[in-house]
Amino acid sequence: MNRYNDQVVLVTGGAQGLGAAMATRFAAEGATVAIGDVNIDAATTLAESIQRQYGTVCTARRVDVTDSASVNEWVNIVAGEQERIDVLVNNAGIIRDNKIDDIDDVDWHTVLNASLTGSFYCTRAVLPHMRSRQYGRIVSFSSMSWRGNYGQANYVAAKAGIVGLTRTIALETARHGITANAIAPGLIETPMLASMNAPARDKLISKVPQRKTGNPEDIAEAAAYLCSPAAGYVSGIVLDVDGGLGIGSSIR
């Protein structure tokens, strides 16, 4: 498919994991992709690989989504070079898991800033460019944990905030041909999941109705749909990509 020919797609946290899978998928469908990540070495390596494989333009820039000046500079550079911004994927985020009593101020603000505040900064920066063309797609990353999860108060607060932010963006931008949606991944094969000890990992997988983990490509597929022209009447939703995990406790 070539749904993204002539479109410009921004992906935060795009150097590895889910971000890399999405950047690759958009490029495979013809998009010009701009990767923003604090890990500039990994981002540059990926961008070069994507360009070689697909022959599309793919750029990498060191972007700290918790710094509005860094975000604004990146967005303005991309818009200046490409003369448009069609899609924003707010993927950047980190975890600092602990029980509430043991989360210090730094870990609280670090997690919320990377995921929630960063998504706000990036969205605010791209909206003028999307409004000017009366078209845009914004996808932000929540998590299956947004409903509440033991030992993740900071992460859950950030991911629940993404849901509220997404719905508000959808309302405020609907008249401008812009959609805003969120994706809530379940257990996906990422370095974070791979780092878990085997018993804990197996226990989590046993709770998934499909009895298996997902792949980054499953997330990329969901993002590629939500960000496509075909999804123009889909806005303000949270799409669970979790093998049924979100309903598992209700049916077993």
Protein Blocks (a to p, Z undefined) as FASTA:
>chain_A
ZZkgoiacddehklgcjllmmmmmmmmnopacddddfblmlmmmmmmmmmmmnopacddd
dddfklmklmmmmmmmmmmmnopafbdcdfbccdddddfklmcfklmmmmmmmmmmmmmm
mmmmmmmmmmmnopacddddddfklnopehilmmmmmmmmmmmmmmmmmmmmmmnopacd
dddddddddfklmmpcfklmmmmmmmpmnlpacdfklmmmmmmmmmpmklmmgghiacdd
eehmmmmmmmZZ
